Amino acid sequence: MDIGTFEAKTHFSQIIEEVQNGKDFVITKRGKPIAKIVPFRDEPEMTRQDAFEQLKEMRKLYKGEPGSFNVRKAIEEGRP
């Protein structure tokens, strides 16, 4: 739900209660989104090794697929 900065400031306690119940709010200033308030989700921290393993798995999905970007080939062809 979009809400202006003045209204967000005025009704902050009510907004926080609604966020606790699962609702998201987008804070706007002069009609443009500037922030988002969402419920906190406790997620375990990812280690560097976990991130690296996920990247390796993702690479397997795209390696050699038609239309995939091959960095080595682009370098050999002289493209940036």
Backbone as a chain_set.jsonl record, in Angstrom:
{"seq": "MDIGTFEAKTHFSQIIEEVQNGKDFVITKRGKPIAKIVPFRDEPEMTRQDAFEQLKEMRKLYKGEPGSFNVRKAIEEGRP", "coords": {"N": [[0.846, -1.172, 0.0], [0.593, 2.206, -0.837], [1.741, 5.131, 0.805], [1.857, 8.459, 1.888], [4.592, 10.567, 3.072], [3.91, 12.349, 5.187], [1.524, 11.263, 6.179], [2.513, 8.749, 6.904], [4.265, 9.451, 8.961], [2.466, 10.531, 10.779], [0.802, 8.358, 11.402], [2.449, 6.318, 12.296], [2.694, 4.319, 14.365], [0.394, 2.758, 13.967], [0.886, 1.838, 11.393], [3.138, 0.244, 11.843], [1.992, -1.781, 13.394], [0.319, -2.95, 11.461], [2.239, -3.858, 9.679], [3.436, -5.806, 11.246], [1.454, -7.67, 11.057], [1.793, -8.617, 8.541], [1.506, -6.885, 6.358], [2.693, -4.817, 3.671], [4.213, -1.612, 3.124], [4.658, 1.162, 0.978], [6.475, 4.015, 1.12], [5.892, 7.256, 0.044], [7.044, 10.277, -1.514], [5.917, 13.223, -2.593], [4.488, 11.74, -4.437], [6.326, 9.913, -5.433], [7.954, 6.808, -4.971], [9.95, 6.222, -2.099], [10.772, 4.654, 0.008], [10.405, 1.43, 1.605], [8.425, -0.403, 3.815], [8.512, -3.427, 5.311], [7.522, -6.646, 6.655], [9.733, -8.083, 9.061], [11.915, -10.697, 8.331], [13.486, -13.348, 9.645], [16.334, -14.509, 8.481], [18.84, -16.916, 7.918], [22.29, -15.984, 7.988], [24.226, -15.788, 5.054], [27.145, -17.496, 4.213], [30.357, -16.751, 2.735], [31.276, -18.976, 1.383], [28.887, -20.424, 0.972], [27.574, -18.647, -0.779], [29.349, -18.706, -2.934], [29.107, -21.391, -3.713], [26.424, -21.401, -4.548], [26.602, -19.66, -6.731], [28.24, -21.195, -8.413], [26.487, -23.309, -8.976], [24.467, -21.926, -10.327], [25.898, -21.114, -12.551], [26.29, -23.528, -13.874], [23.762, -23.94, -14.894], [23.555, -22.125, -16.983], [25.754, -22.412, -18.612], [26.895, -22.856, -21.801], [24.343, -22.776, -22.847], [22.036, -21.907, -25.451], [22.213, -18.581, -26.515], [23.36, -17.708, -24.197], [25.749, -15.685, -22.489], [29.124, -15.659, -23.205], [31.982, -14.958, -21.664], [34.747, -15.374, -22.196], [34.733, -15.871, -24.963], [33.734, -13.451, -25.912], [35.84, -11.737, -25.184], [37.89, -12.792, -26.762], [36.874, -12.111, -29.247], [37.166, -9.451, -29.141], [35.288, -7.745, -28.063], [33.808, -5.489, -25.711]], "CA": [[0.0, 0.0, 0.0], [1.338, 3.456, -0.885], [1.362, 6.083, 1.832], [2.709, 9.644, 1.862], [5.474, 10.721, 4.227], [3.205, 12.987, 6.295], [0.603, 10.271, 6.744], [3.33, 7.714, 7.544], [4.746, 9.999, 10.232], [1.316, 10.727, 11.66], [0.195, 7.078, 11.782], [3.535, 5.337, 12.311], [2.397, 3.184, 15.258], [-0.61, 1.928, 13.301], [1.564, 1.195, 10.261], [3.977, -0.819, 12.395], [1.111, -2.9, 13.76], [-0.12, -3.626, 10.241], [3.403, -4.562, 9.146], [3.568, -7.02, 12.057], [0.434, -8.608, 10.581], [2.129, -9.075, 7.203], [1.243, -5.916, 5.306], [3.811, -3.999, 3.192], [3.904, -0.215, 2.815], [5.617, 1.942, 0.21], [6.415, 5.416, 1.529], [6.099, 8.116, -1.119], [7.249, 11.712, -1.308], [5.417, 13.882, -3.813], [4.013, 10.718, -5.36], [7.393, 9.011, -5.878], [8.362, 5.884, -3.914], [11.276, 6.485, -1.534], [11.132, 3.624, 0.986], [9.434, 0.351, 1.76], [8.39, -1.028, 5.133], [8.049, -4.802, 5.143], [7.738, -7.451, 7.857], [11.063, -8.656, 9.244], [12.013, -12.151, 8.167], [14.771, -13.788, 10.169], [16.956, -15.452, 7.56], [20.221, -17.183, 8.315], [23.291, -15.27, 7.209], [24.893, -16.626, 4.073], [28.596, -17.392, 4.25], [30.971, -16.594, 1.41], [31.325, -20.293, 0.748], [27.528, -20.717, 0.499], [27.324, -17.8, -1.951], [30.171, -19.229, -4.007], [28.49, -22.64, -4.172], [25.213, -21.051, -5.298], [27.026, -19.115, -8.019], [28.7, -22.311, -9.244], [25.296, -24.024, -9.435], [23.805, -21.094, -11.334], [26.735, -21.134, -13.751], [26.017, -24.782, -14.567], [22.49, -23.817, -15.596], [23.662, -21.269, -18.163], [26.945, -22.714, -19.39], [26.656, -23.504, -23.077], [22.961, -22.65, -23.301], [21.877, -20.962, -26.554], [21.927, -17.213, -26.107], [24.075, -17.324, -22.977], [26.899, -14.826, -22.745], [30.385, -16.303, -22.908], [32.958, -13.883, -21.471], [35.998, -15.691, -22.9], [34.509, -15.703, -26.404], [33.613, -12.016, -26.15], [37.19, -11.164, -25.096], [38.613, -13.221, -27.957], [36.344, -11.385, -30.39], [37.528, -8.051, -28.977], [34.17, -6.944, -27.606], [33.891, -5.148, -24.293]], "C": [[0.891, 1.234, 0.0], [0.812, 4.423, 0.165], [2.356, 7.246, 1.792], [3.518, 9.787, 3.141], [4.76, 11.342, 5.422], [2.277, 12.001, 6.983], [1.37, 9.159, 7.466], [3.83, 8.192, 8.9], [3.609, 10.088, 11.243], [0.779, 9.408, 12.209], [1.23, 5.96, 11.906], [3.226, 4.117, 13.181], [1.405, 2.225, 14.62], [0.024, 1.168, 12.126], [2.405, 0.026, 10.757], [3.135, -2.022, 12.802], [0.658, -3.671, 12.529], [1.025, -4.396, 9.594], [3.63, -5.858, 9.929], [2.572, -8.086, 11.617], [0.638, -9.004, 9.125], [1.929, -8.089, 6.077], [2.508, -5.126, 4.957], [3.328, -2.577, 2.92], [5.025, 0.387, 1.988], [5.414, 3.392, 0.612], [6.745, 6.271, 0.316], [6.329, 9.558, -0.68], [6.934, 12.389, -2.629], [5.063, 12.859, -4.893], [5.062, 9.733, -5.844], [7.823, 8.114, -4.72], [9.777, 6.195, -3.425], [11.718, 5.412, -0.543], [10.036, 2.573, 1.038], [9.552, -0.204, 3.169], [7.751, -2.396, 4.958], [8.27, -5.569, 6.442], [9.159, -8.023, 7.885], [10.987, -10.164, 9.092], [13.412, -12.563, 8.604], [15.329, -14.872, 9.262], [18.395, -15.69, 8.004], [21.191, -16.438, 7.396], [23.997, -16.235, 6.271], [26.402, -16.403, 4.181], [29.122, -17.175, 2.836], [30.984, -17.911, 0.661], [29.95, -20.688, 0.201], [27.218, -19.932, -0.768], [28.098, -18.321, -3.149], [29.574, -20.505, -4.587], [27.226, -22.367, -4.989], [25.558, -20.482, -6.669], [27.509, -20.225, -8.957], [27.516, -23.093, -9.798], [24.563, -23.238, -10.514], [24.584, -21.125, -12.646], [26.491, -22.399, -14.562], [24.739, -24.686, -15.396], [22.638, -23.075, -16.92], [24.845, -21.594, -19.056], [26.555, -23.452, -20.669], [25.233, -23.42, -23.585], [22.902, -21.667, -24.464], [21.507, -19.578, -26.024], [22.645, -16.787, -24.847], [25.317, -16.545, -23.368], [28.169, -15.532, -22.309], [31.466, -15.228, -22.851], [34.226, -14.154, -22.268], [35.841, -15.448, -24.402], [34.401, -14.212, -26.751], [34.985, -11.342, -26.113], [37.988, -11.521, -26.348], [38.15, -12.488, -29.209], [36.611, -9.884, -30.294], [36.374, -7.155, -28.562], [34.338, -6.64, -26.132], [32.974, -6.003, -23.448]], "O": [[1.852, 1.297, 0.767], [-0.394, 4.525, 0.39], [3.562, 7.029, 1.674], [3.178, 9.203, 4.17], [4.974, 10.914, 6.556], [2.243, 11.912, 8.211], [0.934, 8.681, 8.513], [3.824, 7.438, 9.873], [3.78, 9.758, 12.417], [0.348, 9.349, 13.36], [0.926, 4.795, 11.65], [3.478, 2.988, 12.761], [1.562, 1.009, 14.723], [-0.275, -0.005, 11.903], [2.39, -1.053, 10.164], [3.534, -3.163, 12.571], [0.616, -4.901, 12.544], [0.81, -5.466, 9.024], [3.975, -6.885, 9.346], [2.824, -9.279, 11.79], [-0.225, -9.648, 8.529], [2.168, -8.438, 4.921], [3.303, -4.803, 5.84], [2.178, -2.365, 2.534], [6.202, 0.154, 2.262], [4.321, 3.937, 0.466], [7.749, 6.045, -0.359], [5.87, 9.991, 0.377], [7.594, 12.159, -3.642], [5.299, 13.072, -6.082], [4.737, 8.808, -6.589], [8.036, 8.598, -3.609], [10.688, 6.404, -4.226], [12.913, 5.272, -0.281], [8.91, 2.787, 0.588], [10.656, -0.447, 3.657], [6.608, -2.514, 4.518], [9.118, -5.185, 7.248], [9.707, -8.399, 6.849], [10.109, -10.818, 9.654], [14.403, -12.164, 7.993], [14.858, -16.01, 9.271], [19.082, -14.757, 8.421], [20.948, -16.283, 6.199], [24.326, -17.359, 6.65], [26.871, -15.266, 4.233], [28.406, -17.392, 1.858], [30.736, -17.958, -0.543], [29.851, -21.225, -0.902], [26.666, -20.479, -1.722], [27.567, -18.374, -4.258], [29.537, -20.683, -5.804], [26.985, -23.024, -6.002], [24.888, -20.784, -7.656], [27.221, -20.2, -10.154], [27.531, -23.498, -10.961], [24.092, -23.811, -11.497], [23.992, -21.159, -13.725], [26.484, -22.359, -15.793], [24.642, -25.28, -16.47], [21.921, -23.367, -17.877], [24.919, -21.082, -20.173], [25.963, -24.53, -20.624], [24.937, -23.944, -24.658], [23.644, -20.685, -24.47], [20.608, -19.431, -25.197], [22.557, -15.623, -24.454], [25.866, -16.732, -24.455], [28.277, -15.96, -21.159], [31.823, -14.651, -23.878], [34.73, -13.259, -22.947], [36.73, -14.878, -25.034], [34.924, -13.772, -27.776], [35.261, -10.464, -26.93], [38.672, -10.675, -26.923], [38.937, -12.267, -30.13], [36.329, -9.133, -31.228], [36.462, -5.934, -28.692], [34.93, -7.422, -25.389], [32.927, -5.839, -22.229]]}, "num_chains": 1, "name": "protein.A"}
